[in-house]
Amino acid sequence: MENTKNFDLIVIGTGAAASTVAYKCNAAGWKVAIVDSRPFGGTCALRGCDPKKVLVGAAEVIDANYRMNDKGLHHSGTNTVIDWNKLIQFKRTFTDPVPKNREDAFNKAGITTYHGRAQFRGPRSIKIVTEPDDKAANNIEGKHIVIASGAKPAGLNVPGKENIITSDQFLDLDYLPNKIVFVGGGYISFEFAHIAARAGSKVKIIHRGNRPLNNFDPDLVDMLVQRTQDIGVDIQLRTEVKSMERHNENESLIVHTSSTKEVSGPEVKGASQDTTHSGKFEADMVVHGAGRVPDIEDLQLDVAGVEVPNNKKGRGIKVNEYLQSTSNPSVYAAGDVAASGGMPLTPVATYEGEIVATNLLEGNHLTHNYIGIPSVVFTIPPLASVGLHEEAAKSKGIKFKTNYGDTSKWYSSKRIGESHSGFKVLIEESTGKILGAHLLGPHADEVINIFALAIRLGIGSNDLKNMMFSYPTNSSDIRYMV
């Protein structure tokens, strides 16, 4: 077409995966374009990991003061509290410079940048739309196209959903309201609940399942749930949001719910039964914490012949072992949008970006290896996991032993007043290799990396037991876990 610019590579997105591919191919001499409908930088730098951890750091200070209050630490004068507005201003010193710095860096490297929503108009053609019915949209064509547009909050199909805010918006609130309801029992709700509660808000988590944090060890989750309740968070399980409405008088929100409770006893014949109850909660703010999905809905993938699996677990772009679309060989996908089996984590996105770039430059030969990738819930204390869970190991027919313990009385927790901590480590009987490790407690987010290294490199439990760690540290506890 007329006025169509041609590139060796078009990258959709500017986050970890997208940036990795763009820079690596650009360095190899390819003519590269990159496009994003949002400010440049991606989820992690702007709306996820990095800004979230700034807020977690402040909450950790509050919690440390509380834990040590009767152990030799006391306040004179005004107690330490979170000034939310100033904390958000501090957070913005990290996030505000990112879009311009990222775009300037792309331009300096010779990568052509575009702002707007990418929409396919053919197998290798893109239209960049900046507004509905944009007649002046840029048209570009690439020999190869990489989709790395990240994720967005999953849709909530309930009446009054326009009253709910996203996790992105929560991270940019100038002021924190008094009463907050988080919908969903995943890591987003738990992390933000721990922050908000320590900032002085009354917090409730509504989760429709029997257990929150399904991807983490159930015994350690139980410990974390108790710790969460101890700081004042009300956790409502087996409860589903049915609707939300704005209260006219004071502008508060009314959240209508349906709860399923198990009933058993002499009056119930046979097995226990479930009963359903309606309820309602008042809130100043309702926050979406019910999961995220690949941000690919309006890319018009069907026009490009890019296949997306229909099953819920396979959401994302269907790719082969080289992260290449199974239906359009000109298209690759990386990060949260790829139905590759990798977890939606920043390190995984960067790793997949490296794989895609290598296969583009050298031909398909590099495949992924997702063994030993840790994940963390940044609550206080953090909950961390790597490798297999007990049920998964059993389903594979592996013979293993489980080392499980409550570490709240161990020196590493007791010296800082941490009341809830524990571990579970799975060890293969025949080889002594670490199959999985699950931690709750101080610095679990750091200690889990040692277990991840052991799993990825095949380091056995005896090697860890004989390792001389610096002492006293949380890492030195590993010897007693294996």
Secondary structure, DSSP 8 states (H G I E B T S, - for coil): -TTEEEEEEEEE--SHHHHHHHHHHHHTT--EEEEESS-TTHHHHHHSHHHHHHHHHHHHHHHHHHHTTTTT----SS-----HHHHHHHHHHHHTTHHHHHHHHHHHHT-EEEESEEEEEETTEEEEESSTT-TT-EEEEEEEEEE---EEE----STTGGGEE-HHHHTT-SS--SEEEEESSSHHHHHHHHHHHHTT-EEEEE-SSSSS-TTS-HHHHHHHHHHHHHTT-EEE-SEEEEEEEE-TTT--EEEEEEEEEEE-STTS-SS-EEEEEEEEEEESEEEE-S-EEES-TTS-HHHHT----SSGGG-SEEB-TTSBBSS-TTEEE-GGGEESS--S-HHHHHHHHHHHHHHHHH-S------TT--EEE-SSS-EEEEE--HHHHHHTT--EEEEEEE-TTSHHHHTTT----EEEEEEETTT-BEEEEEEESTTHHHHHHHHHHHHHHT-BHHHHHH----SSSSGGGGGGT-
